[in-house]
Amino acid sequence: MKSTFSILFYKKSALKRNGKTTIMGRITLNGKIAQFSLKCDVNPSDWNPCSQRVNGRTSEAVEINRLLDRSRALLYNYYREISERETVVTAEKVKNAFLGFKTSRFSLLELFNKHLEDIETKVGKDLSLITYKRYIRARDRLERFMREKYNISDIDLREVNYSFLCDFEIFLKNNYLCGHNATMKFIKYLRTIILIAKNNGWIYTDPFANYRFHTEKTDRAFLTQPELESIMKKKFTIKRLEQVRDVFIFSCFTGLAYIDVSNLRETNIREALDGKLWIIGKRTKTNVSFNIPLLEIPKIILEKYRGTLPDGVMLPVISNQKINAYLKEIADICGIDKLLTFHVARHTFATTVTLSKGVSIESVSKMLGHTNIKTTQIYARITNEKISKEMNVLADKLDEMNTKYAANF
């Protein structure tokens, strides 16, 4: 499609105190307009709108007409240069070049790194350290992808296209053995960078426009009542396994995520209006408040370690990686045929400990610190045990009806 580029010089209708008016320039390109001042004034009666020049042969008229000729020539030159250099040329870009303003441009990794610098300042405030580290991991994998797939160290933002996204998706699945949902999370970080570029006018086409961005429903693991009890009653002779078991069970009965258990302090345990102890705080990941009644089992676990740990730490929490490794040992010892990770405790709290015992999903959502109940529904599946209990209650309520009308069938 051929571009329609035109330049128009005209005078402003408003007059200055000296009776003159300012000469303006207007660039039109494919229906889009960019206007600017030439920073020179003219007597309204001397301006010729047809020739877009100043009438007469005075020295002032000659000087202004030379300025108009130079400006028109420069504008056409900038238009040609930008057309040859860039895939997208706009009236605004031509105007900025004429006025001496450089359009900010980044390559993909340059912009990614700049974004990392920006979000680093938010860590501990609006953003968790974990999220920041995930951005870094996404950047590193993107860098390796470009190096191995295209033999380049970086790429112009305008060259990121649909094919690039598909190749990156395949690379993550093949080289890092990422599942589909994990892959989508990494690509979501890339989409954030592309969105920043688009919002700043550094790119005009969205490579994600036709990209099918979706996640698959997953069967999230949780412990059943017998499995939970098998871990609780097990006597461990190895101290590290006993401590990991204790921290894990604490989370099963509170729903706290790993980072929030790590950050738990005495100040988080408070007496509420009902006279009972509650765990009160804010989730590190989202900064959303949580309020959880302290049940007997987690209370006993807290008492077990009270005063034994430095710096006011309440539980012997080790690194998440080591905890997950030891939980695999615990699963084997207890005969649990599931991939046991610390996050399973949060699912177990939502499903086995609360929902299946009749706690409403609204209350569970509040305790988990969710802002959207749909998020809770991912954790909180309805078990057959809960369905059975509820149907037994219904059957009792229908007893009278059964007695009255059973003979009619």
C-alpha positions as CSV (number, residue, x, y, z in Angstrom):
1,M,0.0,0.0,0.0
2,K,1.5,3.4,-1.1
3,S,1.9,6.0,1.6
4,T,0.2,9.4,1.2
5,F,2.7,12.0,2.5
6,S,2.0,15.7,2.3
7,I,3.2,19.0,3.8
8,L,1.2,22.1,4.4
9,F,2.3,25.5,5.7
10,Y,-0.4,27.8,7.1
11,K,-0.8,30.8,9.4
12,K,-2.5,30.6,12.8
13,S,-5.8,32.5,13.0
14,A,-4.9,34.0,16.4
15,L,-3.0,37.3,16.3
16,K,-0.2,38.3,18.6
17,R,0.1,41.7,20.4
18,N,2.3,43.0,17.6
19,G,-0.5,42.2,15.0
20,K,1.4,39.3,13.5
21,T,0.6,35.6,13.5
22,T,2.7,32.4,13.6
23,I,3.4,30.2,10.6
24,M,2.6,26.5,11.3
25,G,3.6,23.3,9.6
26,R,1.3,20.3,9.1
27,I,2.5,16.8,8.1
28,T,-0.1,14.4,6.9
29,L,0.8,10.7,6.4
30,N,-1.8,8.0,5.7
31,G,-4.5,10.1,7.3
32,K,-2.6,10.9,10.5
33,I,-1.6,14.5,11.2
34,A,1.4,16.0,13.1
35,Q,1.6,19.8,13.5
36,F,4.4,22.1,14.7
37,S,5.4,25.8,14.8
38,L,8.1,27.2,12.5
39,K,8.8,29.8,15.2
40,C,8.5,32.7,12.8
41,D,5.8,35.4,12.4
42,V,4.2,37.0,9.4
43,N,1.7,39.9,8.8
44,P,-1.6,38.1,8.0
45,S,-2.2,40.3,4.9
46,D,1.2,39.2,3.4
47,W,0.5,35.4,3.7
48,N,-0.6,33.6,0.5
49,P,-2.5,30.4,1.4
50,C,-2.4,29.1,-2.2
51,S,1.4,29.2,-2.6
52,Q,2.0,28.7,1.1
53,R,4.5,31.6,0.9
54,V,4.8,35.2,1.9
55,N,4.0,37.8,-0.8
56,G,6.4,40.6,-1.6
57,R,10.1,41.0,-2.0
58,T,11.0,42.6,1.2
59,S,14.1,41.2,3.1
60,E,11.7,39.7,5.7
61,A,9.6,38.0,3.0
62,V,12.6,36.5,1.3
63,E,14.1,35.2,4.6
64,I,10.8,33.5,5.6
65,N,10.3,32.0,2.1
66,R,13.8,30.6,2.3
67,L,13.0,29.1,5.7
68,L,9.8,27.5,4.2
69,D,11.8,26.0,1.2
70,R,14.5,24.6,3.5
71,S,11.9,23.2,5.9
72,R,9.9,21.5,3.1
73,A,13.1,19.9,1.7
74,L,14.2,18.7,5.2
75,L,10.8,17.2,5.9
76,Y,10.9,15.2,2.6
77,N,14.4,14.1,3.3
78,Y,13.5,12.9,6.9
79,Y,10.5,11.1,5.4
80,R,12.7,9.2,2.9
81,E,15.3,8.4,5.5
82,I,12.9,7.0,8.0
83,S,11.1,5.0,5.3
84,E,14.3,3.4,4.2
85,R,15.5,2.7,7.8
86,E,12.4,1.6,9.6
87,T,9.5,-0.7,8.9
88,V,6.9,1.8,10.1
89,V,7.0,5.6,9.3
90,T,4.6,8.0,10.9
91,A,3.9,11.7,10.7
92,E,5.0,12.0,14.3
93,K,8.4,10.4,13.6
94,V,9.0,12.8,10.7
95,K,8.0,15.8,12.9
96,N,10.3,14.7,15.7
97,A,13.2,14.2,13.3
98,F,12.7,17.7,11.9
99,L,12.5,19.3,15.4
100,G,15.6,17.4,16.5
101,F,13.9,15.0,18.9
102,K,15.3,11.5,18.8
103,T,12.7,8.7,19.0
104,S,13.7,6.4,21.9
105,R,14.4,3.0,20.6
106,F,15.5,-0.2,22.3
107,S,16.4,-3.6,21.3
108,L,14.5,-6.4,23.0
109,L,17.0,-7.3,25.6
110,E,17.9,-3.6,26.2
111,L,14.3,-2.9,27.0
112,F,14.0,-6.1,29.1
113,N,17.0,-5.0,31.1
114,K,15.6,-1.5,31.6
115,H,12.4,-3.0,32.8
116,L,14.3,-5.2,35.3
117,E,16.0,-2.1,36.7
118,D,12.6,-0.4,37.1
119,I,11.0,-3.4,38.9
120,E,14.0,-4.0,41.1
121,T,13.1,-0.7,42.8
122,K,9.7,-2.2,43.7
123,V,11.0,-5.3,45.3
124,G,9.7,-5.5,48.9
125,K,7.1,-2.8,48.2
126,D,4.8,-3.7,45.3
127,L,6.7,-6.7,44.1
128,S,8.1,-9.8,45.7
129,L,11.7,-10.9,45.3
130,I,10.5,-14.2,43.8
131,T,8.7,-12.4,41.0
132,Y,11.8,-10.3,40.2
133,K,13.9,-13.5,40.0
134,R,11.4,-15.0,37.6
135,Y,11.8,-12.0,35.3
136,I,15.5,-12.5,35.4
137,R,15.1,-16.2,34.6
138,A,12.8,-15.3,31.7
139,R,15.4,-12.8,30.4
140,D,18.2,-15.3,30.6
141,R,16.3,-18.0,28.8
142,L,15.3,-15.5,26.1
143,E,18.9,-14.5,25.7
144,R,20.0,-18.1,25.3
145,F,17.2,-18.8,22.8
146,M,18.3,-16.0,20.5
147,R,21.9,-17.0,20.7
148,E,21.2,-20.7,20.0
149,K,18.3,-20.4,17.6
150,Y,19.4,-17.3,15.5
151,N,23.0,-16.9,16.5
152,I,22.4,-13.3,17.6
153,S,22.9,-11.5,21.0
154,D,19.9,-9.3,20.6
155,I,17.1,-8.3,18.2
156,D,15.3,-5.1,17.1
157,L,11.9,-4.9,18.8
158,R,10.3,-4.4,15.3
159,E,11.7,-7.8,14.2
160,V,9.9,-9.7,17.0
161,N,7.1,-11.5,15.2
162,Y,4.7,-14.4,15.5
163,S,7.3,-16.9,14.3
164,F,9.7,-15.6,16.9
165,L,7.1,-16.3,19.7
166,C,6.4,-19.8,18.4
167,D,10.1,-20.6,18.2
168,F,10.6,-19.4,21.7
169,E,7.7,-21.5,23.0
170,I,9.2,-24.7,21.3
171,F,12.7,-23.8,22.7
172,L,11.4,-23.6,26.3
173,K,9.6,-26.9,26.0
174,N,12.4,-28.7,24.4
175,N,15.5,-27.2,26.1
176,Y,14.1,-26.6,29.6
177,L,11.5,-29.4,29.5
178,C,8.9,-26.8,30.6
179,G,5.3,-27.9,30.8
180,H,2.7,-25.9,28.8
181,N,1.6,-23.7,31.7
182,A,5.2,-23.0,32.8
183,T,6.0,-22.1,29.2
184,M,3.1,-19.7,29.1
185,K,4.4,-17.9,32.2
186,F,7.8,-17.3,30.6
187,I,6.1,-16.0,27.4
188,K,3.9,-13.8,29.6
189,Y,7.0,-11.9,30.8
190,L,8.0,-11.4,27.2
191,R,4.5,-10.1,26.4
192,T,5.0,-7.5,29.2
193,I,8.1,-6.1,27.4
194,I,6.3,-6.0,24.1
195,L,3.4,-4.2,25.6
196,I,5.8,-1.5,27.1
197,A,7.3,-1.0,23.6
198,K,3.9,-0.8,22.0
199,N,2.5,1.7,24.6
200,N,5.6,3.9,24.0
201,G,5.2,3.9,20.3
202,W,8.4,2.0,19.6
203,I,6.5,-0.7,17.7
204,Y,3.2,-0.4,15.9
205,T,2.4,-4.0,15.2
206,D,1.7,-6.5,18.0
207,P,3.4,-9.9,17.5
208,F,0.9,-11.4,20.0
209,A,-2.1,-10.3,18.0
210,N,-2.6,-13.8,16.5
211,Y,-0.7,-15.8,19.2
212,R,-2.9,-18.2,21.1
213,F,-2.1,-17.5,24.7
214,H,-3.8,-20.1,26.9
215,T,-3.2,-22.2,29.9
216,E,-4.3,-25.8,30.5
217,K,-6.3,-26.9,33.5
218,T,-4.1,-28.9,35.8
219,D,-4.8,-31.5,38.4
220,R,-3.3,-29.9,41.4
221,A,-2.1,-32.3,44.0
222,F,-3.4,-32.3,47.6
223,L,-3.3,-34.8,50.5
224,T,-6.3,-36.8,51.5
225,Q,-7.2,-37.1,55.1
226,P,-5.5,-40.6,55.5
227,E,-2.3,-39.3,53.7
228,L,-2.2,-36.2,55.9
229,E,-2.6,-38.3,59.0
230,S,0.1,-40.7,57.9
231,I,2.6,-37.9,57.9
232,M,1.3,-36.4,61.2
233,K,1.6,-39.7,63.1
234,K,5.0,-40.7,61.7
235,K,7.9,-40.7,64.2
236,F,11.0,-39.4,62.4
237,T,14.4,-40.3,63.9
238,I,16.2,-37.9,61.5
239,K,15.9,-34.3,62.8
240,R,15.9,-32.6,59.4
241,L,12.9,-34.7,58.3
242,E,11.1,-34.0,61.5
243,Q,11.5,-30.3,61.2
244,V,10.4,-30.3,57.5
245,R,7.4,-32.4,58.5
246,D,6.5,-29.9,61.2
247,V,6.7,-26.9,58.9
248,F,4.8,-28.7,56.2
249,I,2.0,-29.7,58.5
250,F,1.9,-26.1,59.9
251,S,1.1,-24.9,56.4
252,C,-1.5,-27.7,55.9
253,F,-3.4,-26.2,58.8
254,T,-2.9,-22.5,58.0
255,G,-2.7,-22.4,54.2
256,L,0.4,-20.1,54.4
257,A,2.7,-20.2,51.4
258,Y,6.4,-21.0,51.8
259,I,7.6,-17.4,51.8
260,D,4.9,-16.4,54.4
261,V,5.9,-19.2,56.7
262,S,9.5,-18.1,56.4
263,N,8.6,-14.6,57.3
264,L,6.3,-15.5,60.2
265,R,7.1,-13.6,63.4
266,E,5.6,-13.3,66.9
267,T,4.0,-10.1,65.9
268,N,1.8,-12.0,63.4
269,I,0.2,-14.0,66.2
270,R,-2.5,-11.8,67.8
271,E,-5.6,-12.2,70.0
272,A,-8.7,-11.3,68.0
273,L,-12.1,-10.0,69.2
274,D,-13.2,-13.6,69.8
275,G,-10.5,-14.0,72.4
276,K,-8.6,-16.6,70.3
277,L,-5.3,-16.4,68.6
278,W,-5.2,-15.6,64.9
279,I,-2.4,-15.4,62.3
280,I,-2.6,-11.9,60.8
281,G,-0.3,-10.5,58.1
282,K,0.1,-9.7,54.4
283,R,1.1,-12.1,51.7
284,T,4.6,-11.4,50.4
285,K,3.6,-12.3,46.9
286,T,0.6,-9.9,46.5
287,N,0.7,-7.7,49.6
288,V,-3.0,-8.8,50.3
289,S,-4.0,-9.2,53.9
290,F,-4.7,-12.7,55.4
291,N,-6.5,-13.5,58.7
292,I,-6.3,-17.1,59.8
293,P,-7.6,-18.6,63.1
294,L,-4.8,-20.5,64.8
295,L,-5.9,-24.1,65.1
296,E,-4.6,-26.5,67.7
297,I,-2.1,-28.4,65.6
298,P,-0.2,-25.4,64.3
299,K,-0.4,-23.9,67.8
300,I,1.4,-26.9,69.2
301,I,4.0,-26.8,66.4
302,L,4.7,-23.1,67.2
303,E,5.1,-23.9,70.9
304,K,7.5,-26.7,70.1
305,Y,10.0,-24.2,68.5
306,R,9.3,-21.2,70.6
307,G,12.5,-19.5,71.8
308,T,14.8,-22.1,70.1
309,L,15.5,-20.1,66.9
310,P,17.5,-16.8,66.4
311,D,16.2,-13.4,65.3
312,G,12.6,-14.0,66.4
313,V,12.1,-16.8,63.8
314,M,9.2,-19.0,64.8
315,L,9.8,-22.1,62.6
316,P,12.9,-23.9,61.3
317,V,12.3,-23.1,57.6
318,I,15.2,-24.0,55.3
319,S,15.4,-23.2,51.5
320,N,12.4,-24.1,49.4
321,Q,14.6,-26.4,47.2
322,K,15.8,-28.4,50.2
323,I,12.3,-28.6,51.7
324,N,10.9,-30.0,48.5
325,A,13.8,-32.6,48.3
326,Y,13.1,-33.7,51.9
327,L,9.4,-33.9,51.3
328,K,10.0,-36.4,48.6
329,E,11.8,-38.6,51.2
330,I,8.9,-38.1,53.6
331,A,6.4,-39.2,50.9
332,D,8.4,-42.3,50.3
333,I,8.7,-43.1,54.0
334,C,4.9,-42.6,54.5
335,G,4.0,-44.6,51.3
336,I,2.4,-41.6,49.6
337,D,2.5,-42.0,45.8
338,K,2.4,-38.2,45.0
339,L,4.9,-35.6,44.1
340,L,5.0,-33.8,47.4
341,T,6.1,-30.2,47.4
342,F,5.6,-27.5,49.9
343,H,2.8,-25.9,47.8
344,V,0.8,-29.1,48.2
345,A,0.2,-28.0,51.8
346,R,-1.7,-24.9,50.6
347,H,-3.9,-27.0,48.4
348,T,-4.4,-29.5,51.3
349,F,-5.5,-26.6,53.5
350,A,-8.0,-25.4,50.9
351,T,-9.4,-28.9,50.1
352,T,-9.0,-31.4,52.9
353,V,-8.7,-29.3,56.0
354,T,-11.4,-26.6,55.2
355,L,-13.7,-27.1,52.2
356,S,-14.3,-30.8,52.7
357,K,-15.1,-30.0,56.4
358,G,-17.9,-27.5,55.4
359,V,-16.0,-24.2,55.5
360,S,-17.4,-21.9,52.9
361,I,-15.3,-21.1,49.8
362,E,-15.7,-17.4,50.7
363,S,-14.0,-17.9,54.1
364,V,-11.3,-20.1,52.5
365,S,-10.6,-17.4,49.9
366,K,-10.2,-14.8,52.6
367,M,-7.8,-16.9,54.7
368,L,-5.7,-17.7,51.6
369,G,-5.4,-14.0,50.9
370,H,-7.0,-14.2,47.5
371,T,-8.6,-11.1,45.9
372,N,-10.6,-13.2,43.4
373,I,-12.7,-16.2,44.4
374,K,-11.9,-17.8,41.0
375,T,-8.3,-18.1,42.2
376,T,-9.5,-20.1,45.3
377,Q,-11.5,-22.4,43.0
378,I,-8.2,-23.5,41.4
379,Y,-7.0,-24.7,44.8
380,A,-10.2,-25.8,46.3
381,R,-11.7,-28.8,44.5
382,I,-14.8,-30.5,45.8
383,T,-13.9,-34.0,46.9
384,N,-16.1,-37.1,46.7
385,E,-16.1,-37.2,50.5
386,K,-17.7,-33.7,50.7
387,I,-20.3,-34.6,48.0
388,S,-21.1,-37.8,50.0
389,K,-21.6,-35.9,53.2
390,E,-23.8,-33.3,51.7
391,M,-25.9,-35.9,49.8
392,N,-26.4,-37.8,53.1
393,V,-27.7,-34.6,54.7
394,L,-30.0,-34.2,51.8
395,A,-31.1,-37.8,52.0
396,D,-32.1,-37.3,55.7
397,K,-34.1,-34.2,54.8
398,L,-36.0,-36.2,52.1
399,D,-36.8,-39.1,54.4
400,E,-40.3,-37.9,55.1
401,M,-41.0,-37.5,51.4
402,N,-39.7,-40.9,50.7
403,T,-42.0,-42.5,53.3
404,K,-45.0,-40.7,51.9
405,Y,-44.6,-41.4,48.2
406,A,-42.4,-44.4,47.8
407,A,-45.4,-46.7,47.4
408,N,-46.6,-44.8,44.4
409,F,-43.8,-45.9,42.2
